[in-house]
Amino acid sequence: MSNEVRALEPKAIWENFADLNEVPRPSKKEERVIQFMVDFGNKLGLETATDKIGNIIIKKPATEGMEDRQTVILQSHVDMVHQKNNATEFDFDKEGIKMIVDGDWVKADGTTLGADNGIGVAAIMGLLASSDIPHPALEAMFTVDEETGMTGAKELDPSFYEGTILLNLDTEDDDEISIGCAGGIDTNTSYEYETEDSKSDVVTYNVELKGLMGGHSGMDIDKGRGNANKMMARLLVESPVQIMLHDMNGGGLRNAIPREAVATISVDSNDSAKFEGHVKTMAETFKVEYAPVETKIDLSVTKTETPSKMVANHDKEAILFALNAVFNGVFKMSLNFDNLVETSSSLAQVIIKDGRFETKSLQRSSVETTKDDVARTIRSVFDLLGADVEQTGDYPGWEPNPDSSILKTMREMYEKRFNEKPNVMACHAGLECGILGTHLPNVDMISFGPNIRHAHSPDECVQISSVQKFWGFLLEVLKETPKKTA
């Protein structure tokens, strides 16, 4: 599979991407990929270093005739989201990603692909290794832990960098030039509930919801995709018969829309047929409500052994009502940019088990005051429940600069090269640019990249022809980098 990817053009990207995908690189466990990148820079004989948090810096002098151009910082993150389908057997700590070429797309076999942000990393590697590409002086910035807290960007040592232009290669539509992004904050909650002995003369079920699309909780939050946690909570609250709740587990990663959820519940034996009918009804309801976006919704019930304990009834109702009440989705659209989500929240994870109810959610906004508003809205539900609420990982958005000189250059170049206008916009993802701007306040920043779909899910894929378009545009941008100012 890897050889098929290596044969794609441009080889400068795909061969490096294949090498990179042989290295396990989950967030907060980047030791192997850090060493991989350091070895890569050293083998090229380039100035290579790491800062205290683990970010890798590789510098390459300007090619002949380009010494008078502004130094460009090329930035991507080395970590990736590790997610797989339940039926896929895969050890992310030991195995390399198994890649498949499917027409004009590269995808993985049942796991995330790592194109986010591996394609950006591979493109920078291709430039560093090149001998025939004209470019100004380059400072490659490979950050760590972007996906679970952006700690690489937060703890960046700015003393390593002299560049005045930063190109972030971490957006996912090849007709976009991003000049702004959302900031974010995590809301994590915990609540200790009372348990009771389970009742007798009951039928116990595992209720399983799967087949949802999932995706990036920023870029995909406005696409009408189902949130497995919210859907499961609704199913349980709308039950026409009394249920006894034993446990629930849904979602996982803080920045991914949850695709699957499972709950263990019991009902009185006399109510079993009615509950099974309710599940069938909800399956059809969900299919109708989420059509045509969600086409593979799979909702099922399977009889199982009754656990010894269940959630006390008063806590069961309080927990399920809280899950139903907590806001999820688009909170506010931008009034300044067409079709841009300004503020949102995603209920990423729910765990109800062994006397403890926990949730993780992520709020995003390009406006700090509305970010505070939605974060307060989310925590209010859990404050009313009496849960412990911790809000952490607050990071700023990236304020758009429509007067950017590199934006002017890239806009004109895009129109000339592709005979159409680029979509200049801010995005609702948590790009590192906002944080990097606090360390490098005088650096002119732009973000762009190839078409990547379904990031943060096992359906993640990257378009081959779009990577070719992106690469050609990147080379031309570097060739036309503005000259140094006096």
Secondary structure, DSSP 8 states (H G I E B T S, - for coil): -HHHHHTSS-HHHHHHHHHHTTS--BTT--HHHHHHHHHHHHHTT-EEEE-TT--EEEEE---TT-TTB--EEEEEE--B---B-TT----TTT----EEEETTEEEESSB---HHHHHHHHHHHHHHH-SS-----EEEEEES-TTTT-HHHHT--GGG---SEEEE---S-TTEEEEEE-EEEEEEEEEE--EEE--SSEEEEEEEEE-----BTTTTTTTT---HHHHHHHHHHT-SS--EEEEEEEE--TTB----EEEEEEEEGGGHHHHHHHHHHHHHHHHHHHTTT----EEEEEE----SEEE-HHHHHHHHHHHHHS--EEEEE-SSSTT-EEEEEEEEEEEEETTEEEEEEEEEESSHHHHHHHHHHHHHHHHHHT-EEEEEEEE--B---TT-HHHHHHHHHHHHHHSS--EEEEESS--THHHHHHHSTT-EEEE----EESTTSTT-EEEHHHHHHHHHHHHHHHHT--B---
